Amino acid sequence: MGSKHNSPGNRTRPLSIFVILGLCCFFYLLGAWQKSGFGKGDSVALQLTKQTDCNIFTNLNFEAHHNVVEIIQPSAPKATVFKPCDVKYRDYTPCQEQDRAMKFPRENMIYRERHCPLEEEKLRCLIPAPKGYLTPFPWPKGRDYVHYANVPYKSLTVEKAVQNWVQFQGDVFKFPGGGTMFPQGADAYIDELASVIPIADGSVRTALDTGCGVASWGAYLLKRNVLAMSFAPRDNHEAQVQFALERGVPAIIGVLGSIRLPYPSRAFDMAQCSRCLIPWASNDGMYLKEVDRVLRPGGFWVLSGPPINWKTYYKTWKRSKEDVKAEQRKIEELAELLCWEKKYEKGDIAIWRKKVNAKSCQRKSENICESKDADDAWYKKMDTCITPFPEVTSKDEVAGGELKKFPARLFAVPPRIAKGSIQGVTAESYQEDNKLWKKRLTVYKRINRLIGTTRYRNVMDMNAGLGGFAAALESRKSWVINVVPTIAKDTLGVIFERGLIGIYHDWCEAFSTYPRTYDFIHASGVFSLYQNTCQLEDILLEMDRILRPEGAVILRDEVDVLNMVKKIAGGMRWTIKLMDHEDGPLVPEKILVAVKQYWVGSSGNSTSSDE
């Protein structure tokens, strides 16, 4: 039996300890050598560190994708804060300003047409509301009453006192529904028209009022479910178009001058001139031919005032009997050339009806326009030739297609689509578009419960497409002006065929209206459309100009574009939220919701909120 002190395990233990101590020393020395900066691996890491830009990911957004989307960019510069304009610009209409207008010829009313400021002349400030500005009266009270503080001009109450246009009572204007040619009131005048024109059954839905005054004709047609687009020149009578819009009646600043009206061919079911003093027989009948271009086959034209009933009034008009007699004869001859049939003349009113096609009339004139694009109207010279009817195959066929009576025509397939005139749009895609906008409007109403109420009376769609938004919103509580941008697909003819109203416009320029004339503005894709064409801030400042204090905006567009829009609008006294698309956060299109804050102009180029 051996002793434990002499076993082999006891002899190897000191050797193992020595080996472990040696390894520890070796790794300690190796680590110290690498830490000194001479190690190869560290030099590679050092080079990578020098080549790496640690700021490359600063734009990453780690926000959770909830309904309200907040984009955080801490390193981005703050948005430009737009200052208020001087109070003298409270009624600024950039393209129809009096000082600029006076530089242009008086011939053919050229000086009253659109003349927009150059890029360097544009005001890039916020147009103030007048002190004491109030939210307009809700419809239908708003038709008859306007706050004096909103349109503080009394000249019409003096100039048109005996014609019952407008009365001043305390702190409001009252509009009794009178007019130069309807002293018994607009209702009585429309009743007389309705004895000849089928206004009551939905055959007539869209109307054009040339030289509208304060638009009482259009105001009283609304309760008969007829939408009248009224226009009058800037400053001819102080604030007449502004009064119309303040009442909640469709109107724009405009004139029959040297360029076409901003509407497509065959747009209106009815047009009228109530002592509008337009020289219909002058310039080879150019103005009457322009009315013919925008009047649909089967539509009606009403002329009340000079020269109708000239035998009674020629002395009052301070004109000779021969002069006014010759003027009416010339109008009658022009109407015959245009294939208009006189249906009525009694007292001060005459009514013509346009034939439904060229086969149903015998033209004596060969002066038919050769250009086939009768819808091309933006800054295009007015023609002295006659717009041809669309071709038909029978004498009874309505040229361009027969329209259903309103409201059936609102969602029926419009003739321009049924005939394939709108490239890329079929009956099926049209119906899908209607379903889409009904869905979207439901979402909008959840976001803003005032949509569809009388609070938002005057509504604008800045990029109307096929008119789906306006059709979904259709109600007597509000009306929508459907804007078709001049750089977008031309769908305005479809919009009119649906029984809606609209206009061509280029959003690189100011709109033909006064400040504070729209309660609610909607725009789908308009900023993507224009982002490489003009300054987005100019479009936003124009929106702010025409939007009422506490008016609302809903924009839908690609998220990148809306981020730019949100940054600019952040300096415009708007309360803004950016929200996910109704189909969820993965859809790149987003919705921007905004409300314009209430503020008014004051002395010293400041605002009430600054004082």
DRENTITI-121722 format. One record per residue (C-alpha): residue number from 1; residue in one letter; chain; x, y, z. Coordinates in steps of 0.5 Angstrom, whole numbers, plus 500, padded with zeros to 3 digits. Last residue first. Example, Ala and Ser with C-alpha at 12.3 -4.5 7.8 and 13.67 -1.06 7.14 Angstrom:
kolro	nulo	marke	X	Y	Z
2	s	A	527	498	514
1	a	A	525	491	516
END
This chain:
kolro	nulo	marke	X	Y	Z
611	e	A	394	686	441
610	d	A	397	681	437
609	s	A	391	676	436
608	s	A	387	682	434
607	t	A	392	683	428
606	s	A	398	687	426
605	n	A	399	691	420
604	g	A	399	698	424
603	s	A	392	698	425
602	s	A	388	692	425
601	g	A	386	686	421
600	v	A	382	680	424
599	w	A	383	673	426
598	y	A	379	667	427
597	q	A	384	661	426
596	k	A	383	657	419
595	v	A	381	650	421
594	a	A	386	644	418
593	v	A	385	637	416
592	l	A	391	633	412
591	i	A	389	626	410
590	k	A	394	621	408
589	e	A	396	617	401
588	p	A	402	612	402
587	v	A	397	607	405
586	l	A	400	603	410
585	p	A	397	607	416
584	g	A	390	604	414
583	d	A	384	604	409
582	e	A	381	611	411
581	h	A	388	614	410
580	d	A	392	616	416
579	m	A	392	623	419
578	l	A	395	630	419
577	k	A	392	635	424
576	i	A	393	642	423
575	t	A	390	649	426
574	w	A	392	654	421
573	r	A	395	661	423
572	m	A	399	661	416
571	g	A	406	659	419
570	g	A	404	651	420
569	a	A	401	651	413
568	i	A	408	651	410
567	k	A	410	645	414
566	k	A	404	642	413
565	v	A	404	642	405
564	m	A	411	639	405
563	n	A	409	634	410
562	l	A	403	633	405
561	v	A	407	632	399
560	d	A	411	626	402
559	v	A	405	623	405
558	e	A	402	623	398
557	d	A	395	627	397
556	r	A	389	628	401
555	l	A	387	635	403
554	i	A	381	637	408
553	v	A	380	645	409
552	a	A	376	648	414
551	g	A	373	655	415
550	e	A	374	659	422
549	p	A	376	665	418
548	r	A	373	664	411
547	l	A	377	661	406
546	i	A	379	665	399
545	r	A	385	668	402
544	d	A	388	662	406
543	m	A	387	658	399
542	e	A	391	663	396
541	l	A	396	663	401
540	l	A	396	655	400
539	i	A	397	656	392
538	d	A	403	661	393
537	e	A	406	656	398
536	l	A	406	650	393
535	q	A	410	654	388
534	c	A	409	653	381
533	t	A	409	647	376
532	n	A	413	642	379
531	q	A	409	641	386
530	y	A	403	642	382
529	l	A	399	636	381
528	s	A	402	633	387
527	f	A	399	639	391
526	v	A	392	638	387
525	g	A	392	631	389
524	s	A	385	631	392
523	a	A	383	638	395
522	h	A	377	640	399
521	i	A	375	647	401
520	f	A	370	649	406
519	d	A	367	656	408
518	y	A	368	659	402
517	t	A	368	667	400
516	r	A	373	670	405
515	p	A	377	674	400
514	y	A	374	676	393
513	t	A	373	671	387
512	s	A	377	670	381
511	f	A	382	665	383
510	a	A	389	667	384
509	e	A	394	664	379
508	c	A	399	658	379
507	w	A	392	654	381
506	d	A	390	654	374
505	h	A	382	654	373
504	y	A	377	651	369
503	i	A	370	652	372
502	g	A	364	648	376
501	i	A	357	647	377
500	l	A	353	640	378
499	g	A	347	637	374
498	r	A	351	631	372
497	e	A	352	633	365
496	f	A	356	639	368
495	i	A	361	635	372
494	v	A	362	631	365
493	g	A	363	637	361
492	l	A	368	639	367
491	t	A	372	633	366
490	d	A	379	635	362
489	k	A	384	631	365
488	a	A	389	636	369
487	i	A	393	642	367
486	t	A	388	647	367
485	p	A	385	645	374
484	v	A	378	643	374
483	v	A	375	646	379
482	n	A	368	644	382
481	i	A	364	649	385
480	v	A	360	646	391
479	w	A	353	648	394
478	s	A	351	647	401
477	k	A	344	646	405
476	r	A	340	644	399
475	s	A	344	637	398
474	e	A	349	634	394
473	l	A	355	632	398
472	a	A	356	625	394
471	a	A	355	629	388
470	a	A	360	634	390
469	f	A	366	629	392
468	g	A	364	625	385
467	g	A	365	631	381
466	l	A	369	627	375
465	g	A	376	630	377
464	a	A	374	635	382
463	n	A	381	638	383
462	m	A	380	644	388
461	d	A	373	642	390
460	m	A	370	648	393
459	v	A	364	649	398
458	n	A	360	655	400
457	r	A	355	653	405
456	y	A	359	650	411
455	r	A	355	652	417
454	t	A	349	649	413
453	t	A	351	642	415
452	g	A	354	637	410
451	i	A	361	638	413
450	l	A	360	640	420
449	r	A	361	633	424
448	n	A	369	634	422
447	i	A	373	627	422
446	r	A	367	623	422
445	k	A	364	627	416
444	y	A	370	626	412
443	v	A	370	618	413
442	t	A	363	618	410
441	l	A	365	623	405
440	r	A	371	618	403
439	k	A	366	612	402
438	k	A	361	616	398
437	w	A	367	618	394
436	l	A	369	611	393
435	k	A	362	609	391
434	n	A	362	614	385
433	d	A	369	613	383
432	e	A	367	606	382
431	q	A	361	608	378
430	y	A	365	612	373
429	s	A	370	606	373
428	e	A	364	602	370
427	a	A	362	607	365
426	t	A	369	608	362
425	v	A	374	613	363
424	g	A	381	612	360
423	q	A	380	618	355
422	i	A	374	622	356
421	s	A	369	622	350
420	g	A	368	615	350
419	k	A	360	616	348
418	a	A	358	613	355
417	i	A	363	618	358
416	r	A	361	624	355
415	p	A	353	622	355
414	p	A	354	622	363
413	v	A	352	615	366
412	a	A	347	617	371
411	f	A	349	619	378
410	l	A	347	626	378
409	r	A	342	625	372
408	a	A	337	622	376
407	p	A	336	629	380
406	f	A	335	632	376
405	k	A	332	630	369
404	k	A	336	625	365
403	l	A	341	628	359
402	e	A	340	627	352
401	g	A	347	626	348
400	g	A	352	631	345
399	a	A	346	633	340
398	v	A	340	631	342
397	e	A	337	625	337
396	d	A	330	627	334
395	k	A	333	629	327
394	s	A	337	622	326
393	t	A	344	620	326
392	v	A	347	626	330
391	e	A	354	630	330
390	p	A	356	634	335
389	f	A	353	641	334
388	p	A	358	646	331
387	t	A	360	653	335
386	i	A	359	659	331
385	c	A	364	663	328
384	t	A	366	670	332
383	d	A	370	666	337
382	m	A	373	668	344
381	k	A	380	668	345
380	k	A	383	663	349
379	y	A	385	664	356
378	w	A	382	658	359
377	a	A	377	656	354
376	d	A	378	649	350
375	d	A	372	646	351
374	a	A	370	647	343
373	d	A	376	643	341
372	k	A	374	641	334
371	s	A	377	648	331
370	e	A	373	649	324
369	c	A	368	654	327
368	i	A	362	655	323
367	n	A	361	661	319
366	e	A	357	658	313
365	s	A	351	661	315
364	k	A	344	660	313
363	r	A	343	655	318
362	q	A	336	650	317
361	c	A	334	647	323
360	s	A	333	640	326
359	k	A	339	637	323
358	a	A	343	641	327
357	n	A	341	639	333
356	v	A	337	640	339
355	k	A	335	647	337
354	k	A	336	652	342
353	r	A	330	655	345
352	w	A	329	663	346
351	i	A	325	667	351
350	a	A	324	675	351
349	i	A	322	679	357
348	d	A	320	686	358
347	g	A	313	686	356
346	k	A	311	679	353
345	e	A	316	675	348
344	y	A	316	668	348
343	k	A	318	661	344
342	k	A	324	664	339
341	e	A	327	659	336
340	w	A	335	658	336
339	c	A	339	655	331
338	l	A	345	660	332
337	l	A	343	663	325
336	e	A	336	665	327
335	a	A	339	667	334
334	l	A	343	672	330
333	e	A	338	675	326
332	e	A	333	676	332
331	i	A	339	680	335
330	k	A	340	684	329
329	r	A	332	686	329
328	q	A	333	688	337
327	e	A	339	692	335
326	a	A	335	695	329
325	k	A	329	697	333
324	v	A	333	700	339
323	d	A	337	705	334
322	e	A	331	707	330
321	k	A	327	709	336
320	s	A	332	713	338
319	r	A	336	712	345
318	k	A	335	716	351
317	w	A	334	709	355
316	t	A	327	713	358
315	k	A	326	715	351
314	y	A	327	708	348
313	y	A	322	705	354
312	t	A	315	703	351
311	k	A	317	701	344
310	w	A	324	698	346
309	n	A	320	692	349
308	i	A	326	688	349
307	p	A	332	692	347
306	p	A	334	693	353
305	g	A	331	689	358
304	s	A	330	682	359
303	l	A	333	677	355
302	v	A	332	669	357
301	w	A	336	664	353
300	f	A	334	656	354
299	g	A	337	650	352
298	g	A	335	644	347
297	p	A	342	643	345
296	r	A	347	645	351
295	l	A	349	653	352
294	v	A	356	654	353
293	r	A	358	655	345
292	d	A	351	659	344
291	v	A	353	664	350
290	e	A	359	665	346
289	k	A	356	666	340
288	l	A	351	671	343
287	y	A	358	675	345
286	m	A	361	675	338
285	g	A	355	677	335
284	d	A	359	680	329
283	n	A	362	685	334
282	s	A	356	688	337
281	a	A	349	685	337
280	w	A	349	682	344
279	p	A	352	689	347
278	i	A	352	687	354
277	l	A	347	691	358
276	c	A	346	686	364
275	r	A	339	688	364
274	s	A	337	681	366
273	c	A	341	677	361
272	q	A	340	669	362
271	a	A	342	662	361
270	m	A	339	656	361
269	d	A	341	648	361
268	f	A	348	650	362
267	a	A	355	646	360
266	r	A	354	645	352
265	s	A	361	647	351
264	p	A	366	647	357
263	y	A	366	653	362
262	p	A	372	659	363
261	l	A	368	664	359
260	r	A	372	665	352
259	i	A	377	671	352
258	s	A	375	678	349
257	g	A	370	681	354
256	l	A	364	677	357
255	v	A	366	679	364
254	g	A	368	675	371
253	i	A	368	675	378
252	i	A	365	669	381
251	a	A	358	667	383
250	p	A	355	661	387
249	v	A	350	664	392
248	g	A	351	663	400
247	r	A	349	671	401
246	e	A	356	672	402
245	l	A	358	670	396
244	a	A	352	674	392
243	f	A	355	680	396
242	q	A	362	679	394
241	v	A	359	679	387
240	q	A	356	686	388
239	a	A	362	689	392
238	e	A	362	696	389
237	h	A	358	696	382
236	n	A	362	696	376
235	d	A	368	694	381
234	r	A	370	687	379
233	p	A	366	685	373
232	a	A	359	680	374
231	f	A	358	673	374
230	s	A	353	668	376
229	m	A	353	660	376
228	a	A	346	658	377
227	l	A	344	652	380
226	v	A	337	650	380
225	n	A	333	646	385
224	r	A	327	650	385
223	k	A	329	653	392
222	l	A	336	655	389
221	l	A	333	659	383
220	y	A	331	664	388
219	a	A	339	666	390
218	g	A	340	665	382
217	w	A	336	671	381
216	s	A	338	675	387
215	a	A	345	674	384
214	v	A	347	681	387
213	g	A	348	684	380
212	c	A	348	678	375
211	g	A	352	681	369
210	t	A	351	674	365
209	d	A	347	669	369
208	l	A	348	662	367
207	a	A	344	656	369
206	t	A	344	649	371
205	r	A	338	644	373
204	v	A	333	645	368
203	s	A	329	639	366
202	g	A	328	637	373
201	d	A	321	638	373
200	a	A	320	645	376
199	i	A	324	649	371
198	p	A	320	647	364
197	i	A	321	654	361
196	v	A	315	657	358
195	s	A	311	658	364
194	a	A	317	657	369
193	l	A	320	664	366
192	e	A	314	668	369
191	d	A	314	664	375
190	i	A	322	666	375
189	y	A	320	673	375
188	a	A	315	673	381
187	d	A	320	669	385
186	a	A	325	674	383
185	g	A	321	680	386
184	q	A	316	685	384
183	p	A	321	690	381
182	f	A	324	684	376
181	m	A	328	687	371
180	t	A	332	692	376
179	g	A	332	687	381
178	g	A	328	685	387
177	g	A	329	679	392
176	p	A	329	683	399
175	f	A	336	683	400
174	k	A	337	686	407
173	f	A	344	689	409
172	v	A	346	688	417
171	d	A	348	693	422
170	g	A	342	697	423
169	q	A	338	696	416
168	f	A	341	697	410
167	q	A	337	695	404
166	v	A	339	691	397
165	w	A	337	690	390
164	n	A	330	694	391
163	q	A	330	697	384
162	v	A	329	704	387
161	a	A	335	704	392
160	k	A	340	701	386
159	e	A	345	707	387
158	v	A	344	708	394
157	t	A	343	701	397
156	l	A	349	699	392
155	s	A	354	705	395
154	k	A	353	702	402
153	y	A	360	698	403
152	p	A	362	694	409
151	v	A	362	687	407
150	n	A	363	683	413
149	a	A	361	688	418
148	y	A	355	690	415
147	h	A	353	682	416
146	v	A	349	680	411
145	y	A	341	678	410
144	d	A	336	675	405
143	r	A	340	669	403
142	g	A	343	668	409
141	k	A	337	666	413
140	p	A	336	660	408
139	w	A	342	658	410
138	p	A	346	660	416
137	f	A	348	667	417
136	p	A	355	669	416
135	t	A	360	668	421
134	l	A	362	675	423
133	y	A	368	680	422
132	g	A	368	686	427
131	k	A	375	688	424
130	p	A	375	687	417
129	a	A	378	680	415
128	p	A	386	680	414
127	i	A	389	677	407
126	l	A	395	673	410
125	c	A	402	675	406
124	r	A	406	673	400
123	l	A	403	679	396
122	k	A	405	677	389
121	e	A	409	683	385
120	e	A	415	679	384
119	e	A	411	673	380
118	l	A	408	678	376
117	p	A	401	680	378
116	c	A	395	677	374
115	h	A	390	681	369
114	r	A	384	677	368
113	e	A	378	681	364
112	r	A	376	688	366
111	y	A	381	691	362
110	i	A	379	687	356
109	m	A	372	690	356
108	n	A	371	689	349
107	e	A	375	696	348
106	r	A	377	699	354
105	p	A	385	697	353
104	f	A	389	695	359
103	k	A	393	699	364
102	m	A	386	701	368
101	a	A	386	694	370
100	r	A	392	694	374
99	d	A	390	699	379
98	q	A	383	696	379
97	e	A	385	689	381
96	q	A	382	683	378
95	c	A	388	678	378
94	p	A	390	679	385
93	t	A	383	680	388
92	y	A	384	684	395
91	d	A	378	685	399
90	r	A	382	686	406
89	y	A	388	689	402
88	k	A	388	696	406
87	v	A	389	692	412
86	d	A	396	691	411
85	c	A	398	684	410
84	p	A	398	679	416
83	k	A	405	676	417
82	f	A	407	669	414
81	v	A	411	665	419
80	t	A	416	661	415
79	a	A	417	654	418
78	k	A	422	652	423
77	p	A	429	649	420
76	a	A	429	641	420
75	s	A	433	638	425
74	p	A	428	636	430
73	q	A	424	633	424
72	i	A	418	629	428
71	i	A	412	627	423
70	e	A	405	627	427
69	v	A	400	622	424
68	v	A	393	622	427
67	n	A	390	615	426
66	h	A	396	611	430
65	h	A	402	609	426
64	a	A	407	609	432
63	e	A	413	614	432
62	f	A	420	612	430
61	n	A	421	616	424
60	l	A	428	616	421
59	n	A	430	623	419
58	t	A	436	623	423
57	f	A	439	616	419
56	i	A	445	619	416
55	n	A	448	623	422
54	c	A	453	618	424
53	d	A	457	619	417
52	t	A	462	613	417
51	q	A	468	614	414
50	k	A	472	615	420
49	t	A	469	610	424
48	l	A	471	605	419
47	q	A	478	607	419
46	l	A	478	606	426
45	a	A	475	599	426
44	v	A	481	597	421
43	s	A	486	600	426
42	d	A	483	596	431
41	g	A	484	590	428
40	k	A	491	591	426
39	g	A	493	592	433
38	f	A	498	598	434
37	g	A	493	603	438
36	s	A	496	601	445
35	k	A	490	597	447
34	q	A	492	592	442
33	w	A	499	591	446
32	a	A	495	591	453
31	g	A	491	586	450
30	l	A	497	581	448
29	l	A	501	583	455
28	y	A	495	580	459
27	f	A	494	574	454
26	f	A	501	572	455
25	c	A	501	573	463
24	c	A	494	569	464
23	l	A	497	564	459
22	g	A	504	563	464
21	l	A	500	563	470
20	i	A	496	557	468
19	v	A	502	553	466
18	f	A	505	555	473
17	i	A	499	552	476
16	s	A	499	546	472
15	l	A	506	544	473
14	p	A	505	545	481
13	r	A	500	540	481
12	t	A	504	535	477
11	r	A	508	532	483
10	n	A	501	531	487
9	g	A	498	527	482
8	p	A	504	522	481
7	s	A	503	520	489
6	n	A	509	520	494
5	h	A	505	524	499
4	k	A	499	519	499
3	s	A	504	513	501
2	g	A	503	506	498
1	m	A	500	500	500
END
